[in-house]
């Protein structure tokens, strides 16, 4: 039996939620799984459908910080058959007292604190006491080593994805209506924050539209930078070339991705925030859509440069511009997309879970 202790879990939406949900589901095909997760108002329908037990912890954040490990410690004392505890975050293990095997996943942002700082020392106290640290990319592994995590503990296992389902025809039709028949299609599905770098993509489109007058850039998401980005679009007179969408059904989101030519997210490092992997690149690849990602972070684990997409310097506007031009020119996205789709199968959970089983 395995325990999964997590702050992020479905039905909450996001990359981390998908990762922990997929991991729990994949492991439940092999052994019994018990999940301790933060409370979600809409959890009941989800919890009824899964093949493992989920215990939801209510309360304000500070209360959960102590209540969850107390419940985990109590459960461990009563259930000697537990083989291992797997957590999504170093904080999820901070107050758990056990001699059982412990595995902690790391993603980059949550460990990226100045070496020698108080919080860095707290991170190392936890990570250098677990049996295995699972980094989501080689970038995250190298970052962890630089910050003081013992290399012998670290193993790189990329996040997994589920095989995609066929997109309903009605959603494909809606996607075409939204894209207004324009032929050169870019898309980003992510939070609107500085790290994701929508701003420079929009600036690149100002020049690209001179070569590709029917270019359109679809931005799906929400976040702190939303209003600033909309103002930039108006300032650059790009209202006919950039559209913003949020709170749309998942099927329509997938249809818009599948109908696009390039998934573009040339992420940068902003303060301590950095793209540890970029599961969105893999999700786009499943639909035969190549990606343009930034060199800062773990995108190169998800994108094979010049083969399934392009890795560029997200701080360099000219590189973003030339990368988009390169992929659009002569319909290069078709061959890149074909290889991206082939490469995406290695990230399916049925393959990723084999790496976990080697250490479990």
N, C-alpha and C positions, 0 to 999 in steps of 0.2 A: 504493500500500500504506500502511496505517495501523498504528501500534503503540498498543496499549492497555496502560498500566502501572497496576496496581491492587493494593491491599492487600485488597480485598473482592471476592469473586467466587463464583458458584455452583460446586459444590453447597452451599456455605455458605448459610445461610438469613438473610434480612433485607432491609430496604428498599434499602440500598446495594448488596447483592449482586444483587438483582433489577434495579436500575438499570444496573449495569455489564454484567451478562449480557445484558440487553435491548439495550443500546447496541451491544455487540460483535456480537450476532446481526443487528441491523438494518443495521449498516454492512457486514457480510459479504455482504449481498445486492447491494452496490454495488461493492465492491473487496476485495482481499485484506486479511485482518486477522491480526495476530500479537498474542497476549496474553501478558504476563508477570504472573503472579499468585502469591500466596502458596500454599504447599502445603496440600492438604486430603487427608486419608486416603482419602476416598471419591471422589476426582476421576476415576478411570479411566473409569467408565461414562459420566459426564457428558462428558468430553473426547472420547470416541469418537463421540458422537452429534452434536457441533456441527460447523458448516461453516467452522471457522477453527482455527488452530493455537494451542495453549495450552502455555506452558512454566511449570511449577510450581517455585517456589523453596523449598527446605527450609531447616531450621535455626532456631535460636532467634532471637527478634526482633532483637537487636542484630546478629547475623550477617547476617540478611536485609537489614537496613538498608543494608549495604555491598555484599553479594553481588548483589542484584537490579540496582541501577544499573550495577554493573560489567558484568553480562551484557547489559544494554540498550545501554550505550555500545559494547561490543564488537560487538553486532549492528548498530548504526548504522554503524559503521566498515566493516562487511563488506557492507552492503546499501544502496547509494546511492538505491534506488528508494523508500525510505520517504519519504512526503510530510509526515507529521504524527505527533506523539506526543500521545495523549490520556490524562490521568491522573485518578484518582478523588480525589486528595488532594494538597495542596501538598508533603507529605513525599515523595510518590512521584516528584516532579521535582527535589527538592533537590540531588541529586548527579548528575543527568544532564547531560552536557556536549554540546551540539549546537547548530547554527545552524538546524536544521529547525524548522518551525512547531510550536508547543507550545500545547496547550489544557488548562486545569485546571478541573475541576468543584469548586464550593464548596457547602457545605450548611448552614453557620451555626456549629454548635458548635465545629468544628475551627479556625475563624478568630477565635472570640470571646475574644480576650485583650486586656488593657488596652493602650490605645494608648501607644506608647513603651516598653513592656516588651520584654525580650530576645526572647521568643518572637514577639511582634508584629512585631519587626524582621525576624526570620527568615521569617515568613509573607510580609511585603511584599517581601523580597529575591527570593522565588520568584514571587509573583503579579504583581509589576510588571515582570517579565522575560519573561512569556509573551505570546503573541499574543492569546489570548482567555481570559477568565475566565467560566465558565458558572455563573451563580447559579441555584439551584433554585427561587427565588421572588423577588418584588420585595422582600420583607422582607430576604432574604439579600443582595440587591444593595445595599440601603440600609445594612445593617450593614457590609458590606465597604467602602463609600465612607467611612463614619464612621471606620473603623479605618485608613484610609490607602491603600486600593487605588484605583488611577487609574480614574476612571469610564469613560474612553474604551475601556478593555479589557473592560468587563463587559457581558454579554448575559444576559438571563433566558431560560432554557429549562427548563420544568417537566419532571420525570421522566415517563417513559412507562409505559404498561401494555399487557399483551397482552389481546386480546379474551377474555372469559370463556367457558369451556366449559359445556355443560349439566351440572348437578349430578346424579349418580346418585340414583335414587329411594330406594335403601336408606339413603343418607346423609341425605336429607331426612326420612325416617321416623325415623332415630336422633335428628336434631335436634329433632323434635317431641316425642319421648320425653323428651329432656333438659329441654326447656322446660315440660314437665308441663302442657301445655294452657293456660298463662297467656297472656293476650291482649296486655298492654302490655310490649313487649320491648325492652330496651336491650342494647347490646353494645359492648365495647371489645376490640380485638385489638392488643396492644402489650406491651412490657416493663413490668414493675411497677417504676416508679421515680417519684420525686417530681414530675418534670416532666410526666408523663402525667396526673396529677391524679385518679387513681381515688378517692382519699380523699374529695374533695368531692362526687363523684358519689354515693358510698355515703351520705354525710351527707344529701344531697338526697333520696335514696330513703326515708330515715327519715320524712320529711314527705310525700313523694309517695304513699306506700302508704296514707295516710289517704284520699286521693282515688281512687287506683287500687289497690285491695286485691290485684289479681292482677298487679302489676308484678313483673318479673324482670330482673335485671341479670347478664349473662354476661360474665365476665372471662377472656379467653384469653391466656395468656402466662406469663412467669416473670420473676424479678428480685429485687432486694434488698428491695423493699417488700412482698413477698408475705405474710410472716408478720404484719407490722404491719396489713395490710389485713384479713387473716382474723380477727385479734383485734378489730379495729374492728367487723366484721360481727357477731361474737358479743356484743360490748359493747352494740351498738344493737339486738340481738335481730332481726337481719335474715337469719337462716339460711335462711328460706324464700323470700327475695327476691334473694339474691346467690349465684351459683355460680362456682367457680374451676375452670378446665380448663387443662391443658398437655400437650404432647407428643401432640396428637391429629392424625390424618391431615388433610392439606390439604383433601380433599374434604368432610370433616365440618366443618372450620372454615368453609369457604365456605357450607355448608348452614346453619350457625347464623347467619352474617351475613345470608344471603338470607331467612331466616325471622324476622329481627328487624325492628323498626319504626324504630329510630334507632341509628346508630353514634355513640357519644358519647366525645369525647376533648378536653375543654376545657383544653388544655395551658397551662402557665405557664412563665415563665423561672425556673429554679432554678440558682443560682450562675452558671456560664457556659453551662449547658445550655439549649438552646432548640429548639423544633420549627421546622426550616427550611422544611418544606413539609407533609408529612403525606400520603404516598401512600395510606395506609389509607383516607382519606376518599374517594379516587377509586375504590379497589377496592370499597368498600361501595356507592358510587353505581352501579357497573356492574350491581349486583343490584337497583337501584331503591330503595336504602335511603339516606335523607337523613342528614346528619351535623350534630352540634353540636361546633364547634371553638372554641379560645381565640383571643382577639384578639392575644395575644403570640406572634409567630412568623408563619410563612407559610401558615397555614390558609386565609386569605382568597384565596389563589391557587387553592385546591382547592374551596372552598365559596363560592357566591354567596349572600351574606347575604339571608335572607328569601325566597330563590328556590329554592335547592337544599339549604338547611339554615339553620343559625343560627350566627353568630359572637357569642360572649359573653365577658365578663370572667371568666376562670378563677379569679381571686382572690376573686371575689364569689359566695358561696354562694347568695344570693338570685337572682342572674342565672342561675346554672346551673339552679336549681329552676324558675324561671319559663320558661326556654328549653325544658326538657323538657316542662313542662306545656303550653306553647304548641303544641309539635309533636304531642303526644298528643291534645290537646283536639280534638274533632270530627274525629278521624282525619286531621288536617292532614298527617301524614307521607305519605299516599298521593299527594297532589298534589306535595309537595316531592320525593318519591322519583321520581316520573315525570320531573320536570324534571332531577333529579340524574342519572338514567340517560341522558337525552338529552345532557346536558352532558359526561358522561364520555367520549364518543366522541372529543372533541378531544384527549384525553390518550393515545389509542392510538398505539403506536410508528410506525405507518405515517404518522401526521400529525406527531408530534414529530420524527422523523428529518429531515423537510424543513428544520427550523430549523438542525440541525447541518450539513446539506449547504450551506446558504447561506454558512457560514464556512469549510467545508472546501474 
